[in-house]
């Protein structure tokens, strides 16, 4: 088995919008910083990215990195945003989470359109009773143009600009049209490179990190999900320095749990943790023990990642979209298969390897969301009953009452409930 120095690395993947490098990570780490601890900022020696750094505390075994991907995305044209929005809100069947709010959203959009039409009609009535000479028309037209221009400029740099950049990121990443493929590939490849180099990072003759924790916020949770999907397909047969024994009772226990409908999510995650330890003892190179999503857009996966709910379900069965619990093979009704290896002593043995989309047999998935965060929501219904969904209500009364106001509050110090959940997860992840 490849030895590790026992440190744990946390990789935070930021969400949509015009993000600045390290803003998300600094807020996240600052919220988690233990009292009286000192935070250190060191150069990123893992990748060639000069905009990000490694953060750590003088206490505890944790290193924190941000995967920054916003610079790979160019905002789409307004026409593409309008087309995508109409398709999502008025044409495609909504996801279960979107269905809860789509009536209100549709009424709000139609009310806004009615208001604009009313303004236009009012303007026409006003101009119908005023001087319509060429000079007056030119004057009125110039004034109206300047007012519209100033108003658009102000909105473009505030509300509309923020909406366009956010929706634009979703379109660029989730819509696999030819003009978006290059950006999608850059985002995924750079993220996979970071995770791979963290897996392979050394301290002396040992691996530096025993565990990798991946945290995704908003659209960043989709990016992180895709990173894990692609990377596990490279690692699912990667065993080195295998000891002589090959008994896998933790694997058998996890598979048996699929047949127990009364098993709690907490108990299932305990079985996942046992399987993670068992695989690591066999020399397995995969180190992602935990996937944490917050305000995750994955709750709308059937609407934004597939053509329909039927298409989404079909791709889950085809293992395009990995699930938790993993999909079982039709032939042997299992998520693992036998592969021959040799032990360090040269003896032939077989190891039951997870299939390429079964990483959530080993990696625990916890999903945190605020009840009024319409971008986030439950994931168990979309990706499987093995996900621990944690619903929270914002502490701040104003934040709790305004729709979407809680979406960027997951690591806000005023929202202690979400911070406590993160701390609880990290403290249960024990280093070697």
SEGU-351942 format. One record per residue (C-alpha): residue in three letters; x, y, z. Coordinates in steps of 0.5 Angstrom, whole numbers, padded with zeros to 4 digits, always signed. Layout:
<rs>
AlaXYZ...
</rs>
This chain:
<rs>
Unk+0000+0000+0000Unk+0003+0007-0002Unk+0004+0011+0005Unk+0001+0018+0006Unk+0003+0023+0011Unk-0004+0024+0013Unk-0006+0031+0011Unk-0013+0032+0008Unk-0014+0037+0002Unk-0021+0041+0001Unk-0022+0043-0006Unk-0027+0049-0007Unk-0030+0050-0014Unk-0034+0057-0014Unk-0041+0058-0017Unk-0043+0062-0023Unk-0042+0069-0024Unk-0036+0074-0025Unk-0032+0071-0019Unk-0025+0074-0017Unk-0020+0069-0016Unk-0020+0066-0009Unk-0026+0070-0006Unk-0030+0064-0005Unk-0024+0060-0002Unk-0022+0066+0003Unk-0029+0067+0005Unk-0030+0059+0006Unk-0024+0058+0010Unk-0025+0064+0014Unk-0032+0062+0016Unk-0029+0055+0018Unk-0022+0058+0022Unk-0022+0055+0029Unk-0022+0060+0034Unk-0015+0063+0036Unk-0012+0059+0030Unk-0008+0063+0025Unk-0009+0062+0017Unk-0003+0061+0012Unk-0003+0063+0005Unk+0002+0059+0001Unk+0004+0059-0007Unk+0000+0054-0011Unk+0006+0049-0012Unk+0001+0044-0015Unk-0001+0047-0021Unk+0001+0053-0026Unk-0004+0057-0024Unk-0001+0064-0021Unk-0008+0067-0019Unk-0010+0062-0013Unk-0006+0060-0007Unk-0006+0054-0002Unk-0009+0056+0005Unk-0008+0053+0011Unk-0008+0053+0019Unk-0003+0053+0024Unk-0007+0048+0027Unk-0011+0042+0024Unk-0009+0037+0018Unk-0013+0041+0013Unk-0010+0045+0006Unk-0015+0049+0002Unk-0015+0050-0005Unk-0020+0053-0010Unk-0021+0051-0017Unk-0022+0057-0021Unk-0026+0057-0028Unk-0029+0063-0029Unk-0024+0066-0034Unk-0025+0060-0039Unk-0033+0063-0040Unk-0035+0068-0045Unk-0042+0071-0044Unk-0047+0068-0049Unk-0051+0073-0054Unk-0057+0076-0051Unk-0061+0072-0056Unk-0058+0065-0053Unk-0060+0067-0046Unk-0067+0069-0048Unk-0068+0063-0052Unk-0065+0058-0046Unk-0069+0062-0041Unk-0076+0061-0045Unk-0074+0054-0047Unk-0073+0052-0039Unk-0079+0056-0036Unk-0084+0055-0042Unk-0083+0049-0046Unk-0079+0044-0043Unk-0082+0040-0037Unk-0079+0043-0030Unk-0075+0039-0025Unk-0078+0037-0019Unk-0075+0043-0015Unk-0076+0048-0021Unk-0083+0045-0021Unk-0084+0048-0014Unk-0083+0055-0016Unk-0084+0056-0024Unk-0091+0058-0023Unk-0089+0064-0019Unk-0083+0066-0024Unk-0088+0065-0030Unk-0092+0070-0027Unk-0087+0075-0025Unk-0084+0075-0032Unk-0091+0076-0035Unk-0092+0082-0030Unk-0086+0085-0032Unk-0087+0084-0040Unk-0094+0087-0038Unk-0091+0093-0034Unk-0086+0095-0040Unk-0092+0094-0045Unk-0096+0099-0041Unk-0090+0104-0041Unk-0090+0104-0048Unk-0097+0105-0049Unk-0097+0111-0044Unk-0091+0114-0048Unk-0095+0113-0055Unk-0101+0117-0051Unk-0097+0122-0049Unk-0093+0123-0055Unk-0100+0123-0059Unk-0102+0130-0055Unk-0095+0134-0056Unk-0092+0138-0062Unk-0090+0133-0067Unk-0086+0137-0071Unk-0079+0135-0074Unk-0075+0139-0069Unk-0080+0137-0063Unk-0079+0130-0065Unk-0072+0130-0065Unk-0071+0133-0058Unk-0076+0128-0055Unk-0073+0122-0059Unk-0066+0124-0057Unk-0068+0125-0049Unk-0071+0118-0050Unk-0065+0115-0053Unk-0061+0118-0047Unk-0065+0116-0042Unk-0066+0109-0044Unk-0058+0109-0046Unk-0057+0111-0039Unk-0062+0106-0036Unk-0059+0100-0040Unk-0052+0102-0038Unk-0054+0102-0030Unk-0057+0096-0030Unk-0052+0092-0035Unk-0047+0094-0029Unk-0052+0092-0024Unk-0058+0087-0024Unk-0058+0085-0031Unk-0051+0084-0032Unk-0050+0080-0026Unk-0056+0076-0029Unk-0053+0075-0035Unk-0046+0073-0033Unk-0050+0068-0028Unk-0055+0065-0033Unk-0049+0066-0039Unk-0045+0061-0035Unk-0050+0056-0034Unk-0051+0056-0041Unk-0044+0056-0043Unk-0043+0050-0039Unk-0049+0046-0039Unk-0051+0046-0046Unk-0047+0042-0051Unk-0047+0046-0057Unk-0041+0047-0062Unk-0040+0054-0059Unk-0039+0051-0052Unk-0035+0045-0053Unk-0028+0049-0052Unk-0030+0052-0046Unk-0033+0046-0043Unk-0027+0042-0044Unk-0022+0047-0041Unk-0026+0048-0035Unk-0026+0040-0034Unk-0019+0039-0036Unk-0016+0044-0031Unk-0020+0042-0026Unk-0019+0034-0027Unk-0011+0036-0027Unk-0012+0040-0020Unk-0015+0034-0017Unk-0010+0029-0021Unk-0004+0033-0018Unk-0007+0033-0011Unk-0007+0025-0012Unk+0000+0025-0014Unk+0003+0030-0009Unk+0009+0027-0005Unk+0012+0030+0001Unk+0019+0026+0001Unk+0017+0019-0001Unk+0010+0019+0001Unk+0004+0021-0002Unk+0002+0028+0001Unk-0005+0027+0002Unk-0009+0022+0005Unk-0016+0024+0003Unk-0019+0029-0002Unk-0025+0033+0000Unk-0029+0036-0006Unk-0034+0042-0005Unk-0038+0045-0010Unk-0043+0051-0010Unk-0048+0053-0015Unk-0046+0051-0022Unk-0039+0049-0019Unk-0043+0043-0016Unk-0044+0041-0023Unk-0037+0043-0025Unk-0034+0039-0019Unk-0039+0033-0021Unk-0036+0032-0028Unk-0029+0033-0025Unk-0030+0027-0021Unk-0034+0023-0026Unk-0028+0024-0031Unk-0023+0023-0026Unk-0026+0016-0023Unk-0026+0013-0030Unk-0018+0014-0030Unk-0017+0011-0023Unk-0022+0006-0022Unk-0017+0000-0023Unk-0011+0004-0020Unk-0009-0001-0015Unk-0001-0001-0013Unk+0003-0004-0008Unk-0003-0009-0006Unk-0002-0013+0000Unk-0003-0021+0000Unk-0010-0021+0003Unk-0016-0019-0002Unk-0022-0021+0003Unk-0027-0015+0002Unk-0032-0015+0007Unk-0034-0008+0007Unk-0035-0008-0001Unk-0040-0014+0001Unk-0043-0010+0007Unk-0045-0004+0002Unk-0048-0008-0003Unk-0052-0012+0002Unk-0055-0005+0004Unk-0058-0004-0003Unk-0063-0009-0001Unk-0065-0006+0006Unk-0070+0000+0005Unk-0070+0002+0012Unk-0063+0003+0012Unk-0061+0010+0014Unk-0057+0015+0010Unk-0052+0016+0016Unk-0051+0008+0016Unk-0050+0008+0009Unk-0045+0013+0009Unk-0042+0009+0015Unk-0041+0003+0010Unk-0038+0008+0005Unk-0033+0010+0010Unk-0031+0003+0011Unk-0031+0001+0004Unk-0026+0007+0003Unk-0021+0005+0008Unk-0022-0002+0006Unk-0020+0000-0001Unk-0014+0004+0001Unk-0011-0002+0005Unk-0011-0005-0002Unk-0007+0000-0005Unk-0013+0004-0008Unk-0011+0010-0011Unk-0017+0014-0011Unk-0017+0019-0005Unk-0024+0023-0005Unk-0027+0021+0001Unk-0033+0026+0001Unk-0037+0031-0004Unk-0040+0036-0001Unk-0045+0041-0005Unk-0049+0047-0003Unk-0054+0051-0007Unk-0053+0046-0012Unk-0056+0047-0019Unk-0056+0039-0020Unk-0063+0039-0017Unk-0065+0042-0024Unk-0061+0036-0027Unk-0066+0033-0031Unk-0068+0040-0034Unk-0061+0043-0035Unk-0057+0037-0037Unk-0061+0033-0041Unk-0067+0034-0046Unk-0072+0031-0041Unk-0073+0027-0035Unk-0074+0021-0039Unk-0067+0022-0043Unk-0064+0024-0036Unk-0066+0017-0033Unk-0064+0014-0039Unk-0057+0017-0038Unk-0056+0015-0031Unk-0058+0008-0033Unk-0052+0008-0038Unk-0048+0011-0033Unk-0047+0017-0036Unk-0049+0021-0030Unk-0046+0017-0024Unk-0051+0016-0018Unk-0051+0015-0011Unk-0053+0009-0010Unk-0049+0007-0016Unk-0052+0003-0022Unk-0052-0004-0022Unk-0049-0008-0028Unk-0055-0012-0031Unk-0051-0019-0032Unk-0049-0020-0024Unk-0053-0015-0021Unk-0047-0011-0018Unk-0043-0005-0018Unk-0036-0008-0018Unk-0033-0013-0022Unk-0027-0018-0021Unk-0020-0016-0024Unk-0013-0020-0024Unk-0007-0017-0020Unk-0001-0019-0017Unk+0001-0018-0010Unk+0007-0014-0007Unk+0010-0022-0006Unk+0008-0023-0013Unk+0002-0028-0012Unk-0004-0028-0017Unk-0010-0025-0014Unk-0017-0022-0016Unk-0020-0015-0013Unk-0027-0013-0014Unk-0026-0006-0017Unk-0032-0001-0018Unk-0034+0000-0025Unk-0032+0007-0028Unk-0039+0011-0025Unk-0039+0007-0018Unk-0035+0012-0014Unk-0041+0014-0010Unk-0040+0007-0007Unk-0034+0010-0004Unk-0035+0017-0004Unk-0040+0020+0001Unk-0044+0025-0002Unk-0047+0031+0003Unk-0052+0036+0000Unk-0053+0043+0004Unk-0059+0048+0002Unk-0063+0053+0004Unk-0070+0052+0004Unk-0071+0059+0000Unk-0065+0058-0005Unk-0069+0056-0011Unk-0062+0055-0015Unk-0061+0049-0010Unk-0065+0044-0007Unk-0066+0036-0006Unk-0061+0032-0010Unk-0063+0025-0007Unk-0069+0025-0012Unk-0065+0026-0018Unk-0058+0022-0016Unk-0060+0017-0012Unk-0062+0016-0004Unk-0055+0015-0002Unk-0054+0023-0002Unk-0055+0026+0005Unk-0060+0032+0004Unk-0059+0037+0009Unk-0064+0043+0009Unk-0063+0049+0013Unk-0067+0056+0014Unk-0063+0062+0014Unk-0062+0065+0021Unk-0063+0072+0019Unk-0070+0074+0018Unk-0069+0078+0012Unk-0065+0073+0008Unk-0070+0067+0010Unk-0076+0071+0007Unk-0073+0073+0000Unk-0072+0068-0005Unk-0065+0067-0007Unk-0062+0071-0002Unk-0059+0065+0002Unk-0056+0063-0004Unk-0049+0066-0003Unk-0050+0065+0005Unk-0047+0058+0006Unk-0040+0060+0009Unk-0043+0067+0011Unk-0041+0068+0019Unk-0048+0070+0020Unk-0051+0063+0018Unk-0048+0059+0023Unk-0052+0053+0022Unk-0049+0051+0015Unk-0042+0053+0018Unk-0043+0048+0023Unk-0045+0042+0018Unk-0038+0044+0014Unk-0034+0043+0021Unk-0038+0037+0023Unk-0036+0033+0016Unk-0029+0036+0017Unk-0028+0033+0024Unk-0031+0026+0022Unk-0026+0026+0017Unk-0020+0023+0021Unk-0013+0023+0018Unk-0008+0017+0018
</rs>
